[in-house]
């Protein structure tokens, strides 16, 4: 069953190399995978919406590393066979760099929306892999 978590972003959310502002993220959970898609206010160039696709383990790790980046105010990494993500803490927000340094997709997020992104990612993970209460 497909489950979509919609996250409102703020005016400091951008995606490069497309060079576009983002208004929302759609985090879609289906099967054992989570897909992160950007919603743009304009898209005349027909830039693909998909930022990345993660398996459940990588999605959990990304959420954890995002939390650590926020609380510790320092760079974090998610590296596995399926994904490479660098989370860089910057003066006015965060830069999530997906893929190799030479061919990366950079998502810039402001301080105002990072908590919503973390919660949305965790909500999608919870939907496809609920943990039973003790």
C-alpha positions as CSV (number, residue, x, y, z in Angstrom):
1,X,0.0,0.0,0.0
2,X,1.3,3.4,-1.0
3,X,1.5,6.1,1.8
4,X,2.5,9.7,1.0
5,X,3.7,12.2,3.7
6,X,3.5,15.8,2.5
7,X,5.8,18.3,4.1
8,X,5.6,22.1,3.7
9,X,8.9,23.8,3.2
10,X,9.9,27.4,3.7
11,X,11.4,30.0,1.4
12,X,14.9,28.7,2.0
13,X,14.4,25.3,0.4
14,X,16.3,24.8,-2.9
15,X,17.4,21.9,-5.1
16,X,20.5,22.0,-7.2
17,X,21.8,21.4,-9.9
18,X,18.2,22.1,-11.1
19,X,18.4,25.6,-9.5
20,X,14.8,25.5,-8.3
21,X,13.0,26.5,-5.1
22,X,11.0,23.8,-3.5
23,X,7.6,24.4,-1.9
24,X,7.0,20.8,-0.6
25,X,8.5,17.4,-0.2
26,X,6.5,14.3,-0.8
27,X,7.9,11.3,1.0
28,X,6.3,8.2,-0.4
29,X,6.5,4.8,1.4
30,X,5.7,1.7,-0.6
31,X,6.8,-1.8,0.0
32,X,10.2,-1.6,1.7
33,X,11.3,1.6,0.0
34,X,10.9,5.4,0.6
35,X,11.0,7.9,-2.2
36,X,11.7,11.6,-1.7
37,X,10.2,13.9,-4.3
38,X,10.4,17.7,-4.6
39,X,7.4,19.9,-5.5
40,X,8.4,23.0,-7.4
41,X,6.4,26.3,-7.8
42,X,7.5,26.3,-11.5
43,X,9.0,23.6,-13.7
44,X,9.1,24.7,-17.3
45,X,12.3,22.6,-17.8
46,X,10.5,19.5,-16.7
47,X,13.0,18.7,-14.0
48,X,12.3,15.2,-12.5
49,X,10.7,15.4,-9.0
50,X,12.6,12.4,-7.6
51,X,15.5,13.4,-5.3
52,X,16.3,9.9,-4.1
53,X,15.0,6.4,-3.3
54,X,16.0,4.7,0.0
55,X,15.5,1.3,1.4
56,X,14.1,1.2,5.0
57,X,17.5,0.8,6.7
58,X,19.0,3.8,4.8
59,X,15.8,5.9,5.5
60,X,16.1,5.2,9.3
61,X,19.8,6.0,9.2
62,X,19.1,9.3,7.3
63,X,16.5,10.3,9.9
64,X,18.9,9.5,12.7
65,X,21.8,11.4,11.1
66,X,19.6,14.4,10.4
67,X,18.7,14.5,14.1
68,X,22.3,14.3,15.1
69,X,23.2,17.1,12.6
70,X,20.6,19.3,14.2
71,X,21.4,18.6,17.8
72,X,25.2,18.4,17.5
73,X,25.4,21.2,14.8
74,X,28.0,19.3,12.8
75,X,28.3,17.3,9.6
76,X,26.9,13.8,9.4
77,X,27.1,11.1,6.7
78,X,24.9,8.2,5.6
79,X,26.9,5.7,3.6
80,X,25.8,2.2,2.5
81,X,25.8,0.1,-0.6
82,X,22.7,1.9,-1.8
83,X,23.2,5.5,-0.8
84,X,25.6,8.3,-0.1
85,X,24.3,11.3,1.7
86,X,26.4,14.1,3.4
87,X,24.5,16.4,5.8
88,X,26.3,19.7,6.1
89,X,25.4,22.3,8.8
90,X,25.6,25.8,7.3
91,X,25.0,29.3,8.7
92,X,21.4,29.5,7.6
93,X,20.4,25.9,7.4
94,X,21.4,22.5,6.0
95,X,22.8,21.1,2.8
96,X,21.9,17.5,2.1
97,X,24.1,16.2,-0.6
98,X,22.9,13.0,-2.3
99,X,25.2,10.9,-4.5
100,X,28.9,11.3,-5.4
101,X,30.6,14.7,-5.0
102,X,31.1,15.1,-8.7
103,X,27.5,14.3,-9.6
104,X,25.5,15.2,-6.6
105,X,22.0,16.5,-6.0
106,X,22.0,19.2,-3.3
107,X,19.0,20.0,-1.3
108,X,19.3,23.2,0.8
109,X,16.8,23.4,3.8
110,X,16.4,26.3,6.2
111,X,16.2,25.9,10.0
112,X,12.5,26.5,9.9
113,X,11.5,23.3,8.1
114,X,14.2,20.8,9.1
115,X,12.1,19.4,12.0
116,X,9.1,18.8,9.6
117,X,11.4,17.0,7.2
118,X,12.8,14.7,10.0
119,X,9.3,14.0,11.3
120,X,7.9,13.3,7.8
121,X,10.8,10.9,7.1
122,X,10.2,9.1,10.4
123,X,6.4,8.9,9.8
124,X,7.1,7.2,6.4
125,X,9.5,4.8,8.0
126,X,7.0,4.0,10.8
127,X,4.3,3.3,8.2
128,X,6.2,0.6,6.4
129,X,7.9,-0.9,9.5
130,X,5.9,-0.3,12.6
131,X,7.6,-1.3,15.8
132,X,5.2,-3.0,18.3
133,X,4.9,-1.5,21.8
134,X,6.5,-3.4,24.7
